[in-house]
Amino acid sequence: MPSASRTLTASLQPVVEFDNPGYSSSVLRIDIENKGAAGVAGWKILARPVRSAPLRDITPASVTSADGYLVVTPAPRAAASLGAGQNTQLALNCTLWERIEVHFQGVGAEVVAHWDALQ
């Protein structure tokens, strides 16, 4: 299971970087914990359908419940407002995407992420 740990800054930076060659995976499951002293200030999900395409912002407007592409649990704790010491889990439909990156920002936050793909 891949993982990453990042001490965040005011700028968005990648934490989760997932390649889906041949579109072989259907769900990208991510566990995120903020081990820092401050909350996460923002996030974006970027994806591209083919290797030659640029990464595009596919962040849903609301991620507090299932919306067809992204499921967040526990429901009221979205990644964009992840306070110090909190955690959340994401499940992202990745059948359309060759690459997915999840970026976070927040001075004083430290995000630890673990992810795996379901076939």
Buried (B, 14 or more C-beta within 10 A) or exposed (E): EEEBEBEBBEEBBBBBBBEBEEEEBEBBBBBBBBBBEBBBBBBBBBBBEEEEEEBEEBBBEEBBEEEEBBBBEEEEBBBBBBEBEBBBBBBBBBEEBBBBBBBBBBBBBBBBBBBBBEE
